[in-house]
């Protein structure tokens, strides 16, 4: 589905709130195609629903005739800012418990309306209409409810004005019908599913928008303007005047029983898990959600991936309890910059996947594990989210996880070895918007307290970790410019051995033999990080300039996600977009998005990156993007896994993406291809990832996504025998296929099938020892060594100085198969029955 484009936004430094007083400024057209008659702020009055309309998709109830009409929609695409070519009107009613919306969507060719059966929350190729409410009127957050002509429901929330979270779910009703004029949609959204500022009574003003997408016409439009060149999304909503009689109380209790049968080499093992979720409204503004002994089985397992770097892979959160109202805890510490296999984009002080993770403790070498748990038991979790009368958005979260032990068998009788201590995780997040949402200030406090860190765990785990931070944003000059910033401080405590293990991680750079800062043994480690970004976010030309600094001791991976430390980075990006009225290209976009220079905090060069991209949207509704990135010579502090910094040579990367016409109801395809070349080290790679989506019928949709990667890494790290660093040429070939099928019986009952086979082979040769890692000539940085097999899994090597060493043979073959079948039936709004079958096979040889 063609989602609504939103401008990027930036963070602020707190003292800048005094720069400009609050004022209400009308919009101005930022691009030539904008129609100034439609750009101004508008208001709609919601009518009092004396009698609730029947939600059947027919707009023939008398109540609708008394409601005011919202019309005059504005294109988002294909001509941004122009009047919509399709007439759309909307009306709103409110009673004591519910807000009702009726939308008439005219279409000159009703036979061409796309109306497939889809699973709930699948924004696939279809006609769509969304109604969106900023019920707090903070111009930063909003609730979005979507419907297609078959009555398929999707929903999500906006946070921080521009970020959209599709994982949020609400309980609401809606129906749609296709008729001779086009199609109609009718919504009934309980007030309990929205959030308010203060009491939910009396006269209020909400932000409001209606969004429409028509595939056959290739057009998206909105009642509130939303198109390229305007800053923000929620801050652009028009006004909806409503009179509330007080929000009803909300109390939802969802008990669950989850029988599970697992098959393995030892046979089948059956378990029965039971627990409950509770959600209660506290006043009109806060919601308390709690879960006890949750079963967080996932419909789709995390995809298999090969990771040859020292950097952890980011995995998306899919667990419903953690997804709901996640925006209240969001603290965006990321930066859209990547170099040499690492990225700064997902960095955050709170990463909910840490809770319930697989136990991280070591199993004794002489022990044969009988059963290693694949997750840490979550005893319970609770969170409170809402908004105070003074405008502060508050999120408070806590979760308790159990101590995990493993039964091991050795020469002695079987005994238990602890793998993970019990822990209590707490997060408090608060933020407030000022000046009609044009500025904001926020803070976060988060911590992990571990209990019973004994039995050998005291050398592996700290006793606690904490992070404290501030963030903010200031938008000025008619909302055309933004300044954002954040600051974070971290502290980890534990035994000297545990803290030394944290400091020894290559990202911190303390243990490198050539490090300019040394680690002093201690029972704690502290650090700080911060970022400032200044940007132009409106108009055809947009740009940003950012600076970030991360101290060597900064560490938040006990409760957040952090790939990098010991960085000073300056990053810039820019782009220009223009829409044409004739020719075979409808819109051109070009610019750079990954310009950056980085150093260690002691001044060593870590990154020099330049790039360029161009995108063309054709009148045929195909589009193509071509990108080029060059990483200039720079030091990699992590390449040798705690060894000296290695100077890596120039690397060029090319990336191309081609999308077919998404208006095609029968099929669509994407071709994603990339290639890279690093001649001075003998490295190169080629990757192809096509994707085909098709509909066998209105009720059956399937997709195939094969992927092929052929890669050669000239200086792949292998081992550190006797303090010498050995690298080799790695030839890695990876093939995978992801296949999905949705069979829709009704809009409330479906069957999902998912299969992903994965095979990867890695072969090593040309073994070399690192001789002069910072030498000017690449050929001087490594020296060839002679090797021979001692056994199937051990290699002997003769170094240039005549000394002999040995190390494990790194060649390997990895195979996996993930398969899932899910039947889901929503027998009433918010209540469902789910049956899941899952098969996972992992195998590997070295």
MITOR-313500 format. One record per residue (C-alpha): x, z, y. Coordinates in steps of 0.5 Angstrom, whole numbers, plus 500, padded with zeros to 3 digits. Each point is the difference from the previous one (the first is absolute). Layout:
REM MITOR-313500
XZY;...
//
This chain:
REM MITOR-313500
500500500;502499507;501507503;500501507;506499504;503506504;506501504;505504499;501507503;506505502;501507500;501505507;505505503;495506502;502501507;498493502;492502500;501501507;502493502;493498501;493503501;495499496;496494502;495495497;502493501;496494498;503494495;504494503;501494496;507500497;500493497;498493503;494499494;497507502;493499504;500505505;492500500;500504494;506504500;497506505;498506497;493500497;495506498;494500495;495505499;498503494;492501499;497506497;498498493;493504500;499497493;506498496;500493498;500497493;507498498;499494496;503495504;494497503;500501508;492501500;499507502;497502506;505504502;505495501;496496505;501506505;507501500;505496505;504494497;508499500;502493501;505496503;505500495;508498501;504496495;506504497;502493497;500494500;500500507;502507503;496503505;495494500;492501499;498500493;497493498;495504495;495505503;500507498;496506502;500507498;495506502;501507499;495506498;501507499;496506497;502507498;504498494;502493501;502494504;497494498;503493502;497493499;504494501;497493500;506494499;497493501;504495497;498492501;502499492;497506496;501496494;508501501;500507501;505504495;496505496;504502494;499506496;506504501;502507498;499506505;506500505;502493499;501496506;500494497;498493502;493501503;496500506;500507503;498504505;502507502;497505504;506505503;499507504;504504504;496506500;505505503;501495505;507501500;502493501;505501494;496501493;494496498;495500493;499493498;495497495;499493497;495496496;500493497;494496499;499503493;500507502;507501498;503507504;507501503;502505505;506503503;503504506;504498506;505505502;505500506;496494504;503495495;501502493;495499495;499504493;496496495;500506495;495504504;493500497;494503502;493501497;495495504;494495498;500492502;496494498;501493502;496493499;501493501;495496504;498493504;504503506;506503497;500507497;498507502;504506499;496507500;504507500;498507499;506505502;499507499;503504506;504505495;504494499;503499507;504505504;498503507;503503506;497507501;492501498;497494497;494501505;497497506;502494504;507497498;504494501;504496494;504495499;497494496;502493498;497495495;504495496;498494497;504495496;498493497;504496495;497494501;501499507;507504500;497504505;501508502;496503506;499507503;495503505;506504502;506495502;505500494;505495501;507498500;503502507;496506501;503507499;497505495;493499496;496507500;502501507;496493502;494502497;494499504;495506502;494502495;495506503;497504495;496506500;501505495;495506497;506503497;504498493;497502494;504505495;505497495;501503493;503495495;502503493;503495495;501503493;504496495;502499493;505496498;501499492;507496499;503498493;507498500;504496495;507500499;506500494;497507498;493498499;494501505;499506504;493502503;499504506;494502504;501501508;495503504;500502508;496499506;500497507;497504506;498497507;497504505;499499508;502506504;496499507;499493502;507498501;504503494;500498492;503505495;502496493;503504494;501498493;502504494;504498494;499492502;501495495;504494504;500495495;501493504;496494498;507496502;507502498;505500505;503493499;507499496;506499504;507499500;504504505;507499500;501504507;501507501;494500504;493503497;494495500;494502504;494500496;493500503;495506499;494498496;497507498;493501503;501507503;507498503;497494503;494503503;501502508;507498499;501498507;499507502;507501498;503494501;507500504;503494501;508501500;501492498;503495503;499492498;507499499;504498493;507499498;504499494;495502495;497506504;494501505;498505505;493498500;497505495;504506503;495506501;500508500;494500495;500496494;494502495;503497494;505506500;494504497;499500493;507495499;503500493;504506499;507499503;504505496;506499495;499500493;506503496;505495497;499503493;493500500;495495497;493501504;494500496;495499506;503499508;494500504;499494505;497504505;500507503;493503499;496501507;497507499;496499507;500497507;496500506;500497507;496501506;499495505;496499507;500500507;500506505;496500506;506499505;501494496;506502495;500496493;502505495;502500493;502505495;502499493;502505494;502498493;502504494;504497494;502504494;506501497;502495495;504502493;502495495;501502492;507498498;503500493;507500498;504504495;497507502;492501499;496496505;500503507;497499507;504497506;497500507;500493503;496502507;499506503;493502503;499498507;495501506;500494505;497501507;499495506;497501507;499494504;497500507;499495505;496499507;499493504;500500507;498495506;494497496;505499494;505497504;505506499;501505494;504506498;501503493;504504495;501502493;502506496;501499492;504504495;501501492;501507497;502500493;499506496;504502494;506496501;504503494;502498493;505495502;495497506;504504505;505495500;496494500;494501505;500504507;496506501;496496506;500495505;497499507;499495505;498500507;498495505;497497506;497493502;497496505;498494504;499498507;496493502;500498507;500494505;493498498;502502492;505494500;506504499;501506495;505506499;500504494;505505497;501505495;505506498;500503493;505506498;501502493;502506496;502501492;502506497;502502493;506502496;507497502;500496494;493497501;501499508;507497498;496495495;496498506;506499505;503496494;495494501;503494502;495499506;503506503;507498500;503507499;504499494;503493501;508500500;500497507;494504503;502502507;495506499;502505494;495504497;501508500;497504494;493503503;494503497;496495505;500493503;497498507;499494504;496496505;498493501;496497506;498493503;498497506;496493501;498496506;496494499;496495503;493499496;496496504;500492502;503494496;507503501;501507496;507503499;502507498;507504501;501506496;506505499;500505494;505506498;500503493;505506499;504500494;497507498;493497501;496501493;492500499;500497493;497507497;494498503;500493504;504494499;506498503;505495498;505500505;505506504;506499504;497495505;500497507;496494501;498496505;495494498;496495504;494495498;496495504;495494499;496495504;494497497;496494503;493497498;499493501;494496500;502493497;505498495;501502493;503507502;495505502;505505502;507501500;504507500;507501500;505505502;505506497;498506496;506503497;505500506;505506499;506504501;502506496;506505499;501507497;499506504;508500501;500492502;501496494;497494500;494500495;496494502;500493504;494496499;497494503;493496498;495495502;494498497;494494502;493500497;495495501;493500499;497493498;493497502;499499492;500508500;507500496;506504503;507500499;506505502;507499500;505506501;508500501;504507500;507501500;504506499;506500503;506504497;499507500;502506496;495503494;501507500;496501493;502494496;505503496;496506499;504506504;506496500;503497506;497495505;500493498;500494505;495495497;501493503;495495503;493499497;495495501;493501498;494495500;493501499;494495500;492502499;495494499;493502500;494495498;493500503;497506499;493497502;500497493;495504496;503497493;507502501;506502504;508501499;506503504;507497498;505506502;507497500;507503502;507499499;507504502;507498500;506504501;506496499;506504501;498505494;497495496;493502501;493496500;493501498;494495499;493503500;493497498;493504501;494495500;493503499;494496498;493503501;494497497;492501499;498498493;493501503;496505505;501506496;507499497;507499504;507500497;507500503;507498497;506502504;506498496;507502503;507498498;507502503;507498498;505504504;507500500;504506503;507499501;502508501;495504496;502507499;501502493;504506499;505505503;505502494;506504502;498500508;501492500;494496502;498494495;496495502;498493497;496494500;493501498;495494498;493503500;494496498;493503500;493497498;493503501;493498500;494504503;493498498;494503503;493498498;493503503;494499496;494502505;493502496;497503507;503502506;500507497;503498493;506497498;506499495;507499503;506498496;507500502;506498496;507500502;506498495;507501503;507498497;507500503;507499498;506502503;507497498;507503503;506496500;506499505;502508500;504502506;503506503;499502508;506499503;500500507;492501502;501499508;505494499;499494505;500495494;495501495;505498495;504506501;494505500;500499492;505499494;499497493;501504494;500499493;495502495;498501493;494503496;502507497;493500497;493497501;499504506;507502502;505496504;508501501;503497506;508499502;500501508;505496504;505507500;500500493;496506499;494500494;493502501;493499497;493500502;493499497;498492499;495499505;497494497;492501499;494497498;493503503;493498497;493503502;493499499;495503504;492499499;494503502;493499499;495504505;492500499;497503507;492501501;498503506;493502498;498503507;504500507;507504499;498502492;503496495;503500493;507497498;503498493;507498500;505497495;507500501;506497496;507501503;506498496;507501503;507498496;507499501;506498497;507501503;
//
